[in-house]
Amino acid sequence: MCGIIGIIGKAPVTPLLIDALKRLEYRGYDSAGVATLINGHIDRRRAEGKLVNLEARLKVEPLPGTIGIGHTRWATHGKPSERNAHPIATDRVAIVHNGIIENFQELKDELVAEGRRFDTDTDTEAVAQLLTSYLERQMSPEAAMGKAMERLRGAFALVAMFSGRHDILMGARRGSSLAVGHGNGEMYVGTDALALAPFTSRVTYLEDDDWVVLNSTGCTVYQGTTTVERPEKKSGLSGALIGKGNHQHFMLKEIYEQPAVVGDTLQSYLDPATRSVRTPSLPLDWTKVSRVTMTACGTAFYACMVAKYWFEKLARMPVEIEVASEFRYREPPLPEGGVCIAVSQSGETIDTLEALRYAKSQKQILLSVVNVPESAIARLSHAVLPTLAGPEIGVASTKAFTTQLIVLLNTAIAAGRARGTLSREQEEKLALAMIELPARINETLNMEDDYRRIAESTLAAARDVLYLGRGSSFPVALEGALKLKELSYIHAEGYAGGEMKHGPIALIDDAVPVVVVAPSDAIFDKIASNFEQVRARGGKLVLLSDAQGVARLGAKAETSIAVPDIDPVVAPILYTVAVQLLAYYTALAKGTDIDQPRNLAKSVTVE
Ligand code: F6R
């Protein structure tokens, strides 16, 4: 979702603002803009669509100035036009904003009644006009921002630049992320450490309800009218980590990073020498936990679905999984002594954050599996189980998902060990299977040409594709379908194999490829029956199984791939890589925008 950057510099800032916006492109956006102060006056350039349009505009109409703000906008209120693009400005103030001002209509009505004219359809303009109204009443920018924070409702991050004030920028956050970067005689403020990475590694993360005044030498953070201390931290991000390397897309790079990041994550959760999981110190006793509730959105929710199988099987625990956006409004009672685990790559997804807040209100112990340790979800949790995937830039989640699965599997094993439901032999067997995983993922990647061939010959021309799986392969089928639809815009659905005959089988004909995710496990015979049911109706079957499964069913499929052999418990992680490759190469064949699919955002900070 929207990306924010602000710079108080020594030299012209527009090229730096554009650079930072490029690093924020991964979040998803549909218009962009920059504003600077020139002789005290706000001047801006904005453009609909991708940053190249803004850059083309800046070539014709350059924007000098040593202080400025920039924005990539993912439209919420008002269509993605130049008029609605940020910075939103009056003659007094320019604003860039991420999130939603929930009471914008109420504010707008008041401000219109005061005689103010609104030029855009955005909720953001209510903030710009509110600040302007305060400034016109002779308030200082600091007083105006402090007072505005009392009036604004919703989840947002914003940065403001004031006409006539070359010396300051202001930021504010509630719900959405915002960080300050410290340079030498230069200061930065942006959505996340990625935006700030090449400028500085000295970062101050703001907390909810903080507002901040930056000048060229430092910053002062406020909560209400009192100043608060926020530590300066060292960000581990470097330019190299966030580049595309030799890959055509970030997504492909991130798919290829999986052997390494799965290995890194394993290292911190598993001791290869003793073949046992390391028990992270958690504020709970697994033998006393009454229930596990897991909550997340999208792909991260499918990680919860897989983990439910693991916790139930290995730790014999009751587990509920909840789509975060539904959970928080259903307000179900949660049992005393329960644990709630939130799973999120960004750690900023608003629905997941609010679901965790709800769990907190129900006195649950809060754990989070996140890829960004400084994120809001991490900070709300009693304990964090980090994924060590490194920055994920492609909008579609890949390495974040597989590392989430690693963390959740090791946690389920730790719970099983503590509860006495998992023997030492079983733990050792699973540890060995996980230790093999990076090598098995590599072997899968080495077969990329096979996946490319199926993508080009069978999937790319389809209008609809079905994915089937049973047991813990069912969430992999859902993930395969989600990846395919979001990247290639082909309609795709995932089903539990046994559900086919209850409706979806009506869709089967020779134009609908059916991808069957079927490692040889205890229920292989069952998925084999579903396979035959599709075959009998002329469906085009694509089989993803191991050598044994392909030997049994391969001849009956239109096409099949033997995924490397792996323990069935660990198989969902490996088969995920297979469905990622299918989706990537289908999208490549269709020529869609793989790293930034239309309408999608990386970090979903609005409801
Ligand atoms: C799909 C995808 C999304 C995210 C979802 C949650 O490829 O990436 O479905 O998984 O938006 O995001 P996080 O994990 O950041 O909470």
Residues whose N, C-alpha, C, O or C-beta is under 5 A from the ligand:
A	BS01	F6R	C297 G298 T299 A300 V343 S344 Q345 S346 G347 T349 V395 A396 S397 K602 V604
